[in-house]
Amino acid sequence: MKIIATDRQGKTTEIEGRDGWTIMEMLRDAGLPITAECGGACACATCHVYIEGGWYGKLPPPSQGETDMLDMALAVQANSRLSCQLTCSEELDGIEVTLAPE
Amino acid sequence: MQEAQGIVGEVISTYNDAGSRVLTKTDCEIPMSESSPIETDVAIVGAGPIGLFAVFELGLLDLKAHLVDILDRPGGQCTELYPEKPIYDIPGIPMVTGQGLVERLMEQIKPFGATFHLGEMANGLVKLDDGRWKLSTDAGTEIVAPAVVIAAGGGSFVPKRPPIHGIEAYEGISVHYAVRKMETFRGKNVLIAGGGDSALDWTLNLAPIAKSLTLVHHRDGFRAAQHSVNAMRELVDQGKIKFHVANVKALHGEDGQLSAVTLAGHDKQEWRHETDALLPFFGLTIKLGPIANFGINLHENLIAVDTARFESEIPGLFAIGDINTYPGKLKLILSGFHEAALMAQAAFHICRPHEKLRFQYTTSSSSLQKKLGVT
């Protein structure tokens, strides 16, 4: 599957996603400047992304833990998610994400 | 996650956002005097799990340590980011929470009487003429030691700064990430942003003294303690404070003094809101901070070390835990523990150049057991 990722300068890159890995890991491994300081424990809100292109509604809803953690993220919007909580799968092929400001 | 206000606020939080009791400054030894430089064997920057275990390994070799940490309690990321989350890969402990691990480490190092300088940021490191180091902090503490250990993880925990254009110019004047004196806000129009315990606690504490108080959060739901949320909603119902589902988009004012902000709701509708002060409470994030100015060559914000001594390219300056890098490095707590043990052996030769290091096991050595207070 592919992830269409846009950085904070508006530059878009296509990243290959590995089934079962998180989108945060894919963004990080592709060298995008995503902090993810807790390493994927849903404990820091520094892997915050906006889900674009109508993909938000196709995602499994956030857990209570993710919703709570988003309270510690900056510039949260209706399409905000924590990318460490999103797992790559064929259903998400072509998902569009934009890095939130930090 | 406990937020910045707990460090210096008049109301010291002794719980984190998960609602559990955390260690605070009063749980640790507080230095007697900070007027003249403290002399010790090893100065440790960072009181996370690896800095704490370093105290143990150094202590077995009779080396005394002073620790500096910007947080007001030991534990680093374990207590700040995931106090309630389980850790499954500590050898011999099938499961322990972040907070639980720190409590056990504090118990384990108790015999060694390390001194903690908490709520202080290590911000200067110089080599003295006699070959020792002088580590200084933003609180004026100076520690002189033959060896310095950087166990700072990703750096310093600092308040998250909202991405609002030009916010830096208002910081410390009308934008505050912590409440130092509640009186500052008496008779003022105050705007609080956030949805965690700090945002809610300060909403409740400042409401009686502020001229007006408005809370904004991106949703009509909060991760704060339920009783705080209930109390806040009661004040809203009584018309004593206002709450909006909104984000702060822009600041308006002059010379650092706010006069108004632009708020935006989820429907992108924007409006102007007059205020004298803005208090954003979005928890803490990690920035490398002054370590960048310690004169060490950094590789992508990490300190390169050798894997026999975990010493940087500068003799006497060690780096252990997440802050270091070497071929094969894994950012695991257990790796940091190993690094602490080897660092201590190397630090011994720097601190006690004329003494022979006797390698002993805690299981069988009566002298080690005496140090541990178990015989």
Interface residues (C-beta under 8 A of the other chain):
Chain A: T35 E37 C38 G39 A41 A43 C44 A45 T46 T67 D68 M69 L70 D71 M72 A73 L74 A75 V76 Q77 A78 S80 P101 E102
Chain B: M1 Q77 L81 Y82 K85 G154 K160 R161 P162 P163 G194 G195 G196 H217 H218 R219 G221 F222 R223 N247 H266 F282 G283 T285 I286 K331
